[in-house]
Amino acid sequence: MSPSPDHNIPSEKEIEALLERVKPHPTNRLRLEIASAPWNKHDYAQFRVTSSRKHLNTRLAWGLAFLVVIFVAGIVAFVPPVRAIARQIFYSFISAPSSQIDVQLTPVNPGELFNLNDPANFTLTVAQAQQQAGFPVQQITPTPAGLSLVGARYEASYHAVILFYQTSDYTLFLTQRPLGKGQDVFSIGLEARVEIVEVGKVQAEFVRGGWKIVSTQPAPSTQPPGNPVNVKAIWDSSLPQSTLRWQADGTAFELRAVGEIGPSQSDLILWANELK
């Protein structure tokens, strides 16, 4: 037989009603402990202010750095001298490790190595060279007085067209090739001086001097056709040669004058602006 229920035990509702009437009151000891808590101390408040200031200073420093970057970018984009220096980093002449290099050449006809100034090597018309190259070829228009166009030549290995001009005092080569068609390299000696100039709205680079080739093998006339010819090239800044290079409209251009009485830098720039 199960025991009879104890009627003195309060029911669940009576217990809930009893708990609702219980309202604890914090003592003075609790109030003192709360007042002395770390987050209520003056030092912590000062630390919080200092931390906030440091955070603000960090954001201010990053903001100033961003403004400096924008300012420098603006100078590079709009101030020609600085833009020219920036451009030189990407498109300058390639400086050789020294002013003397060894080169091995394999001409089809060894005699051509020493006769590139011969008009016989420029037998194409501009239209014929353009047809072979597959891109528009520009000329100096109008041709300056005393300067005559002798002929053109297409170099398939460099995908370049070379126009040969001549006067009684010097020869002038106009080379042009589309960018992205092989590597565009013009090596200069270690002590060569590159001058930054303007051609239209783009930067150009001007260098005086050139490589002076000295053969280290017997004369080409004694070499069988097609055999490699080892030569030593020495950079000579006093060599009567001037070169102007620039890039525009997806094309790399080069004007090179050779001769004791050659054109001035301003002449080359003028002719570069008159290409059509």
PyMOL commands that set and color helices and strands:
alter all, ss='L'
color gray80, all
select helices_A, chain A and resi 12-20+28-35+38-40+42-78+80-91+110-114+119-121+126-133+220-222+265-273
alter helices_A, ss='H'
color red, helices_A
select strands_A, chain A and resi 94-95+100-105+148-155+160-166+171-178+187-188+194-199+202-208+210-215+229-236+241-248+251-258
alter strands_A, ss='S'
color yellow, strands_A
deselect
rebuild
show_as cartoon
